[in-house]
Amino acid sequence: MSYDVCMKQMLTTKSLDAMSPATTKRYEVRDQKVNSLHLRVSTTGAKVFYTTVRPNGSRRRTKIGPYPVVSLADARRKAMEITRDVELGEFDKASHAPEETAPTLGEVIPQFIELHVKPNTKDWNRTQSVLRKFDGLKDRPLDQIKLE
């Protein structure tokens, strides 16, 4: 897949928050601090950390996780762990697969309010109060909530 831009910069939380969605194709930003770490930004504005390593000479891209669910510090730490394991010959792709735990509704609603509702809706308090109807489901992972 091709990218609009592939650049290298010192990633910071502030720079991650300021990155705008891709215009036509996703783009990739490589971290100057941890060489194997990079972030993909899609046209929807989704930001996902990846690391690229070469175990046994073959290039492997491993998904670390989405930002801001995975912090920059955690992504750097995970990328360095994976790189260390490759260097020591202990890399096992299965052991470095991200844990597939879906976020809970209680984790997602505040993010939704801050990132989408407040910037785009004058009466965001009303939307927030409507979403309170789902407080009984706030501890359930999103992938376990079904419409009937």
SEVO-266509 format. One line per 4 residues: number of its first residue (from 1); their letters; for each residue x, y, z of N, C-alpha, C. Coordinates in steps of 0.02 Angstrom, whole numbers, plus 50000, padded with zeros to 5 digits. Example, Ala and Ser with C-alpha at 12.3 -4.5 7.8 and 13.67 -1.06 7.14 Angstrom:
1 = as = 50660/49716/50390/50615/49775/50390/50660/49835/50390 | 50642/49888/50354/50684/49947/50357/50645/50002/50394
// end
This chain:
1 = msyd = 50042/49941/50000/50000/50000/50000/50044/50062/50000 | 50026/50112/49962/50066/50173/49959/50041/50224/50009 | 50084/50272/50023/50070/50322/50073/50077/50392/50044 | 50040/50440/50071/50048/50510/50052/50117/50535/50073
5 = vcmk = 50135/50522/50136/50197/50549/50164/50229/50496/50208 | 50293/50492/50207/50330/50450/50254/50385/50494/50281 | 50377/50517/50342/50426/50562/50370/50451/50536/50437 | 50505/50568/50461/50534/50549/50524/50535/50611/50568
9 = qmlt = 50510/50604/50630/50510/50660/50676/50512/50635/50747 | 50529/50680/50793/50527/50663/50864/50454/50665/50885 | 50426/50607/50898/50356/50604/50917/50348/50627/50990 | 50296/50666/51001/50277/50687/51069/50201/50680/51073
13 = tksl = 50176/50680/51133/50103/50676/51141/50070/50735/51106 | 50099/50793/51112/50072/50853/51080/50071/50846/51004 | 50126/50820/50976/50129/50813/50903/50080/50759/50879 | 50070/50706/50919/50022/50654/50900/49951/50682/50899
17 = dams = 49934/50721/50951/49867/50750/50954/49855/50799/50897 | 49908/50832/50874/49900/50883/50822/49899/50855/50751 | 49917/50792/50743/49919/50763/50675/49849/50761/50645 | 49845/50787/50584/49780/50788/50551/49770/50723/50512
21 = patt = 49707/50706/50498/49693/50645/50459/49725/50649/50390 | 49741/50592/50362/49769/50590/50295/49718/50616/50245 | 49742/50646/50192/49695/50675/50143/49670/50624/50092 | 49715/50585/50062/49693/50537/50012/49712/50466/50031
25 = krye = 49772/50456/50057/49795/50390/50079/49824/50398/50149 | 49827/50343/50185/49857/50347/50252/49930/50367/50245 | 49957/50396/50298/50027/50413/50298/50061/50386/50360 | 50126/50385/50358/50166/50353/50410/50217/50403/50436
29 = vrdq = 50225/50404/50502/50275/50447/50534/50319/50402/50576 | 50384/50405/50564/50432/50364/50602/50459/50405/50660 | 50470/50371/50716/50495/50404/50776/50571/50411/50772 | 50598/50470/50789/50670/50479/50790/50702/50448/50852
33 = kvns = 50665/50442/50904/50693/50416/50967/50701/50340/50966 | 50650/50304/50941/50652/50231/50935/50644/50214/50861 | 50699/50194/50830/50701/50185/50757/50648/50138/50729 | 50632/50085/50765/50585/50036/50737/50512/50056/50746
37 = lhlr = 50498/50109/50783/50429/50129/50797/50403/50177/50743 | 50342/50164/50721/50310/50212/50676/50235/50214/50690 | 50204/50267/50666/50133/50279/50677/50100/50287/50609 | 50045/50252/50599/50006/50261/50537/49946/50303/50553
41 = vstt = 49932/50352/50511/49874/50395/50519/49829/50386/50458 | 49767/50366/50470/49721/50352/50416/49681/50414/50396 | 49641/50406/50344/49598/50461/50321/49543/50477/50372 | 49528/50429/50416/49478/50442/50468/49508/50476/50529
45 = gakv = 49575/50482/50530/49609/50512/50586/49633/50461/50637 | 49618/50397/50626/49641/50345/50672/49717/50341/50670 | 49747/50332/50728/49820/50330/50735/49839/50264/50769 | 49882/50225/50735/49901/50159/50761/49976/50152/50760
49 = fytt = 50004/50129/50817/50076/50117/50823/50093/50049/50794 | 50151/50046/50760/50179/49984/50734/50254/49983/50747 | 50283/49925/50745/50355/49919/50746/50375/49873/50689 | 50433/49888/50659/50458/49847/50604/50526/49819/50624
53 = vrpn = 50534/49754/50622/50596/49721/50639/50613/49669/50586 | 50674/49641/50590/50696/49591/50541/50719/49527/50576 | 50673/49487/50602/50695/49423/50630/50713/49376/50573 | 50769/49342/50579/50792/49294/50528/50797/49326/50459
57 = gsrr = 50810/49391/50456/50820/49425/50392/50756/49445/50356 | 50698/49423/50379/50636/49442/50345/50602/49498/50384 | 50577/49546/50347/50546/49605/50378/50478/49587/50406 | 50466/49608/50469/50402/49596/50501/50375/49660/50531
61 = rtki = 50313/49675/50517/50280/49733/50548/50232/49704/50600 | 50238/49731/50661/50196/49708/50716/50155/49766/50742 | 50091/49756/50747/50046/49808/50773/50055/49812/50849 | 50066/49872/50874/50072/49882/50946/50004/49902/50974
65 = gpyp = 49969/49948/50940/49903/49967/50963/49885/50038/50944 | 49821/50056/50954/49797/50122/50934/49814/50176/50986 | 49829/50235/50960/49838/50294/51003/49770/50327/51010 | 49748/50349/51067/49782/50359/51131/49773/50301/51180
69 = vvsl = 49741/50247/51159/49732/50189/51204/49802/50165/51226 | 49849/50161/51179/49918/50145/51194/49956/50212/51193 | 49986/50229/51250/50022/50292/51255/50088/50289/51215 | 50116/50347/51200/50180/50350/51165/50234/50314/51205
73 = adar = 50236/50325/51270/50287/50292/51312/50280/50216/51310 | 50218/50191/51313/50206/50119/51310/50225/50091/51241 | 50210/50128/51188/50227/50105/51121/50303/50102/51112 | 50339/50152/51138/50412/50151/51133/50440/50091/51172
77 = rkam = 50414/50081/51231/50438/50026/51274/50426/49958/51238 | 50367/49949/51210/50350/49886/51176/50394/49877/51114 | 50406/49931/51076/50448/49926/51016/50520/49907/51035 | 50545/49935/51090/50613/49918/51113/50616/49846/51137
81 = eitr = 50563/49822/51170/50561/49752/51192/50564/49705/51133 | 50525/49719/51081/50523/49677/51021/50591/49678/50987 | 50621/49737/50980/50687/49743/50949/50739/49704/50988 | 50737/49709/51055/50784/49672/51098/50775/49597/51087
85 = dvel = 50713/49573/51085/50701/49502/51075/50727/49478/51008 | 50721/49519/50956/50748/49501/50890/50824/49495/50894 | 50856/49544/50926/50929/49544/50932/50954/49484/50971 | 50916/49462/51021/50935/49405/51062/50912/49338/51033
89 = gefd = 50877/49340/50976/50853/49279/50945/50793/49249/50980 | 50758/49288/51018/50700/49263/51057/50633/49287/51030 | 50633/49315/50970/50572/49342/50942/50525/49287/50923 | 50464/49292/50948/50411/49245/50930/50350/49288/50915
93 = kash = 50328/49289/50853/50274/49333/50833/50212/49324/50876 | 50196/49264/50896/50137/49252/50937/50143/49286/51005 | 50203/49287/51033/50210/49318/51099/50208/49395/51095 | 50217/49423/51036/50215/49495/51028/50152/49521/50995
97 = apee = 50103/49477/50987/50039/49499/50961/50004/49540/51015 | 49972/49597/50996/49938/49636/51047/49881/49597/51078 | 49869/49609/51141/49814/49576/51174/49750/49603/51144 | 49707/49558/51124/49645/49577/51091/49590/49588/51142
101 = tapt = 49597/49638/51183/49545/49655/51230/49510/49718/51206 | 49447/49713/51195/49409/49770/51171/49400/49819/51228 | 49400/49884/51213/49388/49934/51265/49315/49928/51289 | 49303/49950/51350/49236/49949/51377/49197/50010/51354
105 = lgev = 49132/50007/51358/49090/50063/51341/49106/50123/51385 | 49120/50111/51448/49138/50164/51495/49202/50200/51477 | 49248/50165/51442/49311/50196/51419/49300/50236/51355 | 49256/50213/51313/49247/50243/51247/49203/50305/51248
109 = ipqf = 49150/50305/51289/49104/50362/51289/49139/50428/51305 | 49180/50433/51358/49214/50497/51371/49259/50519/51314 | 49294/50471/51282/49335/50488/51224/49292/50514/51167 | 49236/50482/51155/49190/50503/51102/49165/50574/51115
113 = ielh = 49146/50589/51178/49122/50656/51196/49176/50708/51182 | 49238/50694/51206/49293/50743/51200/49315/50753/51127 | 49323/50697/51091/49352/50701/51024/49302/50719/50969 | 49239/50700/50978/49192/50710/50923/49132/50754/50940
117 = vkpn = 49102/50743/50998/49041/50779/51014/49054/50852/51032 | 49100/50864/51078/49114/50933/51099/49136/50977/51041 | 49183/50954/50998/49204/50997/50943/49151/51008/50888 | 49102/50962/50883/49055/50965/50827/48983/50980/50845
121 = tkdw = 48968/50985/50910/48899/50994/50931/48894/51049/50984 | 48851/51098/50972/48842/51152/51020/48810/51126/51084 | 48762/51081/51078/48726/51055/51135/48754/50986/51154 | 48819/50983/51167/48852/50919/51182/48829/50891/51249
125 = nrtq = 48806/50933/51295/48782/50908/51360/48721/50863/51351 | 48680/50879/51302/48620/50838/51288/48641/50769/51264 | 48690/50767/51219/48715/50703/51194/48744/50663/51252 | 48781/50695/51295/48811/50661/51352/48757/50632/51398
129 = svlr = 48704/50669/51409/48650/50644/51452/48613/50586/51419 | 48605/50587/51354/48574/50531/51319/48616/50468/51327 | 48683/50476/51323/48727/50418/51329/48728/50389/51400 | 48706/50428/51449/48704/50402/51518/48653/50346/51525
133 = kfdg = 48607/50340/51478/48558/50285/51479/48593/50218/51476 | 48655/50218/51451/48692/50155/51442/48741/50142/51498 | 48735/50177/51555/48780/50167/51611/48781/50095/51636 | 48727/50059/51628/48724/49990/51650/48771/49945/51609
137 = lkdr = 48792/49968/51551/48836/49929/51507/48908/49953/51509 | 48923/50003/51552/48989/50035/51548/49048/49989/51563 | 49037/49934/51599/49092/49888/51615/49099/49832/51564 | 49056/49831/51513/49058/49777/51463/49103/49797/51404
141 = pldq = 49144/49751/51380/49183/49764/51320/49137/49777/51260 | 49158/49821/51215/49117/49839/51158/49099/49778/51115 | 49145/49731/51108/49130/49674/51066/49079/49626/51097 | 49058/49638/51159/49008/49595/51191/48940/49629/51194
145 = ikle = 48934/49690/51168/48870/49726/51169/48837/49714/51101 | 48777/49687/51103/48740/49671/51042/48673/49706/51041 | 48651/49728/50982/48584/49755/50974/48537/49698/50962 | 48479/49701/50992/48430/49647/50981/48367/49673/50952
// end
